[in-house]
Amino acid sequence: MKELLLRIKQINESTKLIPFVENMTIPVDPSAIYAVVEASSQKVVSDVTLIKKADSVLIRAQNRDLVILENFYDQTQDQAFIQVADSSALTDTMFISRTDAVEPQSNIVWEATQHGSSPQEAIYAEDPVSHTPSYSSASSSSLDLGWGAIALGVGAVGGGIAIAAAAGGGKGGAAAPVASPVNTVAGTIVAGIVIAGNDLFVSLYQADGTTLIKSGIAVNATGQFSTTVGAYTGVVVAKVSNGPNNDYLDEATGLPINLNANLSCMGVISTVNSTLTLNINPLTTIAHQAAVQAGPLDVATVNNTNSAIATAFQLPDLLTTTVVATNSGNYNDTNGLSAGESYGAVLAALSGADKNNNGNSQTTIDDMVANISVAGNTATLSSTAQSMLSSGAAQITSTPSVATSVNVLDTTAPSAPTFNAVSVDNLINAAENTAGFNLTGTGEIGATV
């Protein structure tokens, strides 16, 4: 069995090659062109079946389900395309879009065949005499490929290369339509702004962090992802994985960086027909690791720890606040900071701490976790953690306000001041009072006595 990859050609001409994993689901990228290709030759695999499932499309090959493209049929966004054949002696380059017909019984949109007896069974068929490809007018429909036709070097219909635009239904069994999943997990990764060409993926797990809910969830060029998880409710742990590509623009250095930390977060789906909104960044990772250290995750631990970390860094919410990264172009510190900008400032300070750690983000996260204690919904940063944060903030020279705006909630009562003896017997007589004396001792930094 040949190794297959999912090829995604973006509107900016960039191309991703993604290995297939179990239960793979990807939110469709509007205007992108998808294809199943052989890993060795990069040749488009034509022996595929496309099945409409509610608002999504399932791609099946080699007798297995490869991937679900979510929102493929979303009428509110530009349509995406699936390439089902390369140009060759027998076939022309062909694409499927959301406008193509669906076989009503099987929900099949396309099923590869070289001989079709009806418009629903094939896009093209060989002429029985000449054995050259001919195209059924009943199977054709107009398709405006826009940039995609240019990007792939494909001419318009009638210009020498035909573009198939109809559905290839077909005979043979197919899975019956299934009900739409009811719960959604959607989120945004910020480690600095995520950049185009990233190879980030998100996997979702149950509370133990090992029982898989869904894997292989692709992240778009701005760091966003979305997937459905059926009727699952309870704790959700999201973990990020990546390949060799640069993934984000670092706040402290201004350079594109390949993620070198195991980013994660945790949330809870508490009701059906709901959407769990997640942020995934170094701060949510700190919260997740701190919670895991305390013992097995449950709903209360997840909610309390997220709340504790948010409060400690003076943020309203760890998961649902829309982060405004300092290098996003939307960060404006001239009129005070919004909650999202304050969040972005904290992440920039952690980026500065990465710089102090020779660019190692995982070291920064681990050191912060080791110096934060969480009890219930209260988190306390040690003096070491606070020093790491302040020295990191000082590294963000492009945004000086970070150094003055990043604050943590100090929940530790100050130590009582101590005083040194003011005389031999620590009693001041009249003569000593007249001559004057020095009062010395120690107290908390910044305190007044």
C-alpha positions as CSV (number, residue, x, y, z in Angstrom):
1,M,0.0,0.0,0.0
2,K,1.5,3.3,-1.1
3,E,2.0,6.1,1.5
4,L,-0.4,8.9,0.8
5,L,-0.3,12.6,1.8
6,L,-2.8,15.4,1.8
7,R,-1.6,18.3,-0.4
8,I,-3.0,21.7,0.3
9,K,-2.3,24.5,-2.2
10,Q,-3.0,27.9,-0.7
11,I,-4.1,31.0,-2.5
12,N,-0.6,32.5,-1.8
13,E,0.9,29.7,-3.8
14,S,2.3,28.0,-0.7
15,T,1.9,24.2,-0.5
16,K,1.6,21.9,2.5
17,L,2.0,18.2,2.5
18,I,0.4,16.6,5.5
19,P,0.6,12.9,6.5
20,F,-2.8,11.3,7.2
21,V,-3.5,10.3,10.8
22,E,-6.4,8.5,12.5
23,N,-9.7,10.5,12.8
24,M,-8.1,13.4,10.9
25,T,-10.4,16.4,10.5
26,I,-9.3,19.8,9.0
27,P,-11.3,23.0,8.8
28,V,-11.4,23.9,5.1
29,D,-9.3,26.8,4.0
30,P,-11.5,28.9,1.6
31,S,-10.0,29.0,-2.0
32,A,-7.5,26.3,-1.3
33,I,-7.1,23.3,-3.5
34,Y,-6.8,19.9,-1.8
35,A,-5.6,16.6,-3.3
36,V,-4.5,13.2,-2.2
37,V,-1.1,12.5,-3.5
38,E,1.5,9.7,-3.5
39,A,4.3,10.5,-1.0
40,S,7.0,9.2,-3.4
41,S,5.9,10.8,-6.7
42,Q,3.6,13.7,-5.6
43,K,1.2,12.3,-8.2
44,V,-2.5,13.0,-7.6
45,V,-4.4,9.9,-6.6
46,S,-7.5,9.6,-8.7
47,D,-8.9,6.5,-7.0
48,V,-10.7,8.4,-4.3
49,T,-14.3,8.7,-3.2
50,L,-15.8,11.9,-1.9
51,I,-18.8,11.7,0.3
52,K,-20.9,14.7,1.5
53,K,-21.5,14.6,5.2
54,A,-23.7,17.5,6.3
55,D,-21.6,20.6,5.8
56,S,-18.3,18.6,5.3
57,V,-16.8,16.2,2.8
58,L,-15.1,12.9,3.6
59,I,-12.2,11.8,1.4
60,R,-11.8,8.1,1.2
61,A,-9.1,6.0,-0.5
62,Q,-7.4,2.6,-0.1
63,N,-10.6,1.3,1.6
64,R,-10.2,3.8,4.5
65,D,-11.4,7.2,5.5
66,L,-8.5,9.6,5.2
67,V,-9.8,13.0,6.2
68,I,-12.9,15.1,6.7
69,L,-12.8,18.7,5.3
70,E,-15.1,20.6,7.6
71,N,-17.3,23.4,6.2
72,F,-16.5,22.5,2.6
73,Y,-20.2,23.3,1.8
74,D,-20.3,26.6,3.8
75,Q,-22.0,29.1,1.5
76,T,-20.7,32.1,3.5
77,Q,-17.1,31.7,2.4
78,D,-15.2,31.3,-0.8
79,Q,-15.4,27.8,-2.1
80,A,-12.5,25.3,-1.9
81,F,-11.7,22.7,-4.5
82,I,-10.6,19.0,-4.4
83,Q,-8.4,17.9,-7.3
84,V,-9.3,14.3,-8.3
85,A,-7.1,13.8,-11.4
86,D,-3.9,15.1,-13.0
87,S,-3.7,15.8,-16.7
88,S,-2.6,12.7,-18.5
89,A,-3.2,10.8,-21.8
90,L,-6.6,9.7,-20.6
91,T,-7.7,12.3,-18.2
92,D,-7.6,16.0,-17.8
93,T,-7.1,17.9,-14.6
94,M,-10.3,17.8,-12.7
95,F,-11.7,19.5,-9.7
96,I,-14.7,19.1,-7.4
97,S,-16.3,22.0,-5.6
98,R,-19.4,22.5,-3.4
99,T,-21.4,23.3,-6.5
100,D,-21.1,19.8,-7.8
101,A,-24.1,17.4,-7.7
102,V,-24.5,14.9,-4.9
103,E,-25.8,11.4,-5.5
104,P,-29.0,11.4,-3.4
105,Q,-28.9,7.9,-2.1
106,S,-25.3,7.5,-1.2
107,N,-24.3,11.1,-0.8
108,I,-21.3,10.4,-3.1
109,V,-19.9,13.5,-4.8
110,W,-17.2,11.7,-6.7
111,E,-16.2,8.1,-7.2
112,A,-13.4,7.5,-9.6
113,T,-14.2,5.4,-12.7
114,Q,-12.9,5.3,-16.2
115,H,-16.2,4.0,-17.7
116,G,-19.4,5.6,-16.9
117,S,-22.9,4.9,-18.1
118,S,-24.6,7.9,-16.7
119,P,-23.8,11.5,-15.9
120,Q,-23.9,10.7,-12.2
121,E,-21.4,7.9,-12.6
122,A,-18.5,9.6,-14.3
123,I,-17.2,13.0,-15.4
124,Y,-15.5,11.5,-18.4
125,A,-15.6,8.4,-20.4
126,E,-13.4,6.9,-23.2
127,D,-14.7,6.9,-26.7
128,P,-15.3,3.1,-27.4
129,V,-13.8,3.4,-30.9
130,S,-10.9,5.8,-30.6
131,H,-10.2,5.2,-26.9
132,T,-9.6,8.9,-26.4
133,P,-11.3,10.8,-23.6
134,S,-14.6,12.4,-24.3
135,Y,-16.7,14.4,-21.9
136,S,-20.4,14.1,-21.2
137,S,-22.2,17.4,-21.6
138,A,-24.7,16.2,-19.0
139,S,-21.8,15.8,-16.6
140,S,-20.4,19.2,-17.1
141,S,-21.1,22.4,-15.3
142,S,-19.4,25.8,-15.3
143,L,-16.8,26.4,-12.7
144,D,-15.0,29.6,-11.9
145,L,-11.7,28.4,-10.6
146,G,-10.3,31.9,-10.3
147,W,-6.7,31.8,-9.1
148,G,-6.7,28.1,-8.8
149,A,-6.7,27.5,-12.5
150,I,-3.7,29.8,-12.9
151,A,-1.9,28.4,-9.9
152,L,-2.0,24.9,-11.4
153,G,-1.3,25.9,-14.9
154,V,-4.8,24.9,-16.0
155,G,-6.6,26.7,-18.9
156,A,-10.3,27.4,-19.1
157,V,-12.7,24.9,-20.6
158,G,-12.3,24.9,-24.4
159,G,-8.7,26.3,-24.1
160,G,-7.0,23.0,-24.6
161,I,-7.4,21.6,-21.1
162,A,-10.9,20.7,-19.9
163,I,-11.9,21.2,-16.3
164,A,-14.4,18.8,-15.0
165,A,-16.9,20.4,-12.7
166,A,-19.6,17.8,-12.1
167,A,-20.1,15.2,-9.5
168,G,-18.9,11.7,-10.0
169,G,-21.5,9.7,-8.2
170,G,-21.3,6.0,-8.9
171,K,-22.3,2.6,-8.0
172,G,-21.1,0.7,-5.0
173,G,-21.9,1.2,-1.3
174,A,-21.1,4.3,0.6
175,A,-21.6,5.2,4.2
176,A,-25.1,6.6,4.9
177,P,-25.3,10.2,5.8
178,V,-24.6,10.8,9.5
179,A,-26.0,13.4,11.8
180,S,-23.9,16.6,12.3
181,P,-21.8,16.5,15.4
182,V,-23.2,18.8,18.0
183,N,-20.2,20.2,19.9
184,T,-17.4,22.3,18.5
185,V,-13.9,23.1,19.8
186,A,-12.4,26.3,18.2
187,G,-9.4,28.2,19.2
188,T,-6.3,30.3,18.4
189,I,-2.6,29.7,18.9
190,V,-0.5,32.6,19.9
191,A,3.2,32.4,20.5
192,G,3.8,35.6,18.8
193,I,1.7,35.9,15.7
194,V,1.4,32.6,13.8
195,I,2.6,33.0,10.2
196,A,1.6,31.5,6.9
197,G,3.4,28.3,6.0
198,N,3.3,27.0,9.6
199,D,3.0,23.3,10.1
200,L,1.1,23.4,13.3
201,F,-1.5,20.8,14.2
202,V,-3.8,20.4,17.2
203,S,-4.9,17.1,18.9
204,L,-7.6,16.9,21.5
205,Y,-7.6,14.5,24.4
206,Q,-9.7,13.6,27.4
207,A,-8.7,14.6,30.9
208,D,-6.0,12.0,31.2
209,G,-4.1,13.6,28.3
210,T,-3.7,10.3,26.4
211,T,-7.2,9.2,25.4
212,L,-7.7,10.7,22.0
213,I,-10.8,12.7,21.0
214,K,-9.5,13.9,17.6
215,S,-6.1,14.5,16.1
216,G,-4.6,16.1,13.0
217,I,-6.6,19.3,13.3
218,A,-4.9,21.8,10.9
219,V,-4.1,25.4,11.9
220,N,-4.6,28.1,9.4
221,A,-2.3,30.9,8.5
222,T,-3.4,33.1,11.4
223,G,-3.3,30.4,14.1
224,Q,-6.9,29.5,14.2
225,F,-8.4,26.0,14.2
226,S,-11.9,24.5,14.6
227,T,-13.3,21.0,14.7
228,T,-16.4,19.1,15.9
229,V,-16.2,16.5,18.6
230,G,-19.7,14.9,18.3
231,A,-21.6,14.7,21.6
232,Y,-18.5,14.6,23.8
233,T,-18.7,16.6,27.0
234,G,-16.1,16.9,29.8
235,V,-12.5,18.0,30.1
236,V,-10.7,18.7,26.8
237,V,-6.9,18.9,26.7
238,A,-5.5,20.5,23.5
239,K,-1.9,19.8,22.5
240,V,0.1,21.4,19.7
241,S,2.5,19.5,17.4
242,N,4.6,20.8,14.6
243,G,7.1,20.0,11.9
244,P,10.3,21.7,10.6
245,N,8.7,24.9,9.3
246,N,8.8,28.3,11.0
247,D,5.5,28.8,12.9
248,Y,5.4,32.2,14.4
249,L,7.0,35.6,14.6
250,D,8.8,36.1,17.9
251,E,8.1,39.2,19.9
252,A,11.5,39.6,21.5
253,T,13.7,38.9,18.4
254,G,11.3,39.8,15.6
255,L,12.4,36.6,13.8
256,P,10.3,33.7,12.5
257,I,10.7,30.8,14.8
258,N,10.0,27.1,14.6
259,L,8.0,26.2,17.8
260,N,10.2,24.5,20.3
261,A,7.8,24.1,23.2
262,N,5.0,21.7,23.9
263,L,2.1,24.1,23.9
264,S,-1.2,23.0,25.4
265,C,-4.4,24.2,27.2
266,M,-7.4,22.7,28.9
267,G,-11.1,23.5,28.9
268,V,-14.4,22.0,29.6
269,I,-17.4,21.2,27.3
270,S,-20.2,21.3,29.8
271,T,-23.3,21.2,27.6
272,V,-24.3,19.8,24.2
273,N,-24.8,22.1,21.2
274,S,-22.0,24.3,22.5
275,T,-18.7,25.7,21.3
276,L,-15.6,25.5,23.6
277,T,-13.4,28.4,22.8
278,L,-9.7,27.9,23.6
279,N,-6.5,29.9,23.6
280,I,-3.3,28.0,23.2
281,N,-0.1,29.8,24.2
282,P,2.7,29.7,26.8
283,L,0.4,31.0,29.6
284,T,-2.3,28.3,29.0
285,T,0.5,25.8,28.9
286,I,1.8,26.9,32.3
287,A,-1.8,26.5,33.6
288,H,-2.2,23.1,32.2
289,Q,1.2,21.8,33.5
290,A,0.5,23.3,36.9
291,A,-2.9,21.5,37.1
292,V,-1.4,18.2,36.0
293,Q,1.2,18.5,38.7
294,A,-1.6,18.7,41.3
295,G,-3.1,15.4,40.3
296,P,-5.7,14.0,37.8
297,L,-7.7,16.6,36.0
298,D,-11.3,17.1,36.6
299,V,-13.7,19.8,35.8
300,A,-13.2,21.7,39.0
301,T,-9.4,21.6,38.8
302,V,-9.4,22.8,35.2
303,N,-11.7,25.7,35.9
304,N,-10.0,26.7,39.1
305,T,-6.5,26.5,37.7
306,N,-7.4,28.5,34.6
307,S,-9.0,31.1,36.8
308,A,-6.1,31.2,39.2
309,I,-3.5,31.8,36.5
310,A,-5.6,34.4,34.8
311,T,-6.1,36.3,38.1
312,A,-2.4,36.1,39.0
313,F,-1.5,37.8,35.7
314,Q,-4.4,40.2,36.1
315,L,-6.3,38.9,33.1
316,P,-10.1,38.4,32.9
317,D,-10.1,35.0,31.3
318,L,-7.4,32.7,30.1
319,L,-9.3,30.9,27.3
320,T,-11.9,33.3,25.8
321,T,-10.0,36.6,25.9
322,T,-8.9,37.5,22.3
323,V,-5.2,37.9,22.5
324,V,-3.7,40.9,20.8
325,A,0.0,40.1,20.2
326,T,2.4,43.0,20.6
327,N,3.7,42.3,17.0
328,S,0.3,41.8,15.4
329,G,-0.1,45.4,14.1
330,N,-3.2,45.8,16.3
331,Y,-1.5,46.5,19.6
332,N,-2.0,50.1,20.6
333,D,-0.6,51.2,24.0
334,T,-1.2,54.9,23.5
335,N,-4.7,54.8,25.0
336,G,-4.4,52.2,27.7
337,L,-4.4,48.5,27.2
338,S,-7.5,46.4,26.5
339,A,-7.7,42.9,28.1
340,G,-6.4,41.4,24.8
341,E,-3.5,43.8,24.7
342,S,-2.7,43.0,28.4
343,Y,-2.7,39.3,27.5
344,G,-0.4,40.0,24.6
345,A,2.0,42.0,26.8
346,V,2.3,39.0,29.2
347,L,3.1,36.7,26.3
348,A,5.6,39.2,25.0
349,A,7.3,39.2,28.5
350,L,7.5,35.4,28.3
351,S,9.0,35.7,24.9
352,G,11.6,38.0,26.4
353,A,12.2,35.3,29.0
354,D,12.8,32.9,26.1
355,K,15.4,35.2,24.8
356,N,17.1,35.2,28.2
357,N,17.0,31.4,28.0
358,N,18.8,31.3,24.7
359,G,15.5,31.0,22.8
360,N,14.3,27.9,24.6
361,S,10.6,28.4,25.1
362,Q,10.1,25.1,26.9
363,T,12.7,26.0,29.5
364,T,10.8,29.3,30.2
365,I,7.6,27.4,30.7
366,D,9.1,24.7,32.9
367,D,10.9,27.3,35.1
368,M,7.7,29.3,35.5
369,V,5.7,26.2,36.4
370,A,8.3,25.3,39.0
371,N,7.9,28.7,40.6
372,I,4.2,29.1,40.7
373,S,2.0,27.5,43.4
374,V,-1.7,26.9,42.9
375,A,-4.2,26.3,45.6
376,G,-7.8,26.2,44.5
377,N,-8.5,29.2,42.4
378,T,-5.4,31.2,43.8
379,A,-2.0,31.2,42.2
380,T,1.1,32.6,43.7
381,L,4.3,33.5,41.8
382,S,7.5,33.3,43.7
383,S,10.1,36.1,43.5
384,T,12.0,34.0,41.0
385,A,9.0,33.8,38.7
386,Q,8.3,37.5,39.0
387,S,11.9,38.3,38.3
388,M,11.8,36.1,35.2
389,L,8.7,38.0,34.0
390,S,10.1,41.5,34.6
391,S,13.5,40.7,33.0
392,G,11.7,39.2,30.1
393,A,9.5,42.3,29.7
394,A,12.7,44.4,29.6
395,Q,13.8,42.5,26.5
396,I,10.8,43.8,24.5
397,T,12.5,47.0,23.4
398,S,10.2,47.4,20.4
399,T,7.3,47.9,22.8
400,P,8.6,49.6,25.9
401,S,5.1,49.7,27.5
402,V,5.4,45.9,28.1
403,A,7.9,46.5,30.9
404,T,5.6,48.9,32.7
405,S,2.3,47.1,32.0
406,V,3.1,43.5,32.9
407,N,2.1,43.0,36.5
408,V,1.3,40.0,38.6
409,L,-1.0,39.8,41.6
410,D,1.1,39.5,44.7
411,T,-0.9,37.4,47.1
412,T,2.0,36.8,49.6
413,A,1.8,38.9,52.7
414,P,5.0,41.0,53.1
415,S,7.5,40.0,55.8
416,A,7.5,42.3,58.8
417,P,10.3,44.8,58.7
418,T,13.2,44.3,61.1
419,F,15.2,47.0,62.8
420,N,18.8,47.1,63.9
421,A,19.7,48.2,67.4
422,V,20.0,52.0,67.7
423,S,22.2,52.0,70.7
424,V,24.1,49.6,72.9
425,D,21.0,48.9,75.0
426,N,18.5,49.7,72.2
427,L,17.2,52.5,74.4
428,I,17.6,56.1,73.4
429,N,18.4,58.5,76.3
430,A,18.1,62.3,76.1
431,A,21.7,62.9,75.1
432,E,21.5,60.3,72.3
433,N,18.2,61.8,71.2
434,T,19.8,65.3,71.1
435,A,22.8,64.1,69.2
436,G,20.6,62.2,66.7
437,F,20.7,58.5,65.7
438,N,20.3,56.3,62.6
439,L,17.4,53.9,62.3
440,T,18.4,50.9,60.0
441,G,16.9,47.6,59.1
442,T,15.3,45.5,56.3
443,G,11.9,45.5,54.6
444,E,10.1,44.4,51.5
445,I,11.3,46.1,48.3
446,G,9.2,49.1,47.5
447,A,7.6,49.3,51.0
448,T,7.6,52.4,53.2
449,V,8.2,52.3,56.9
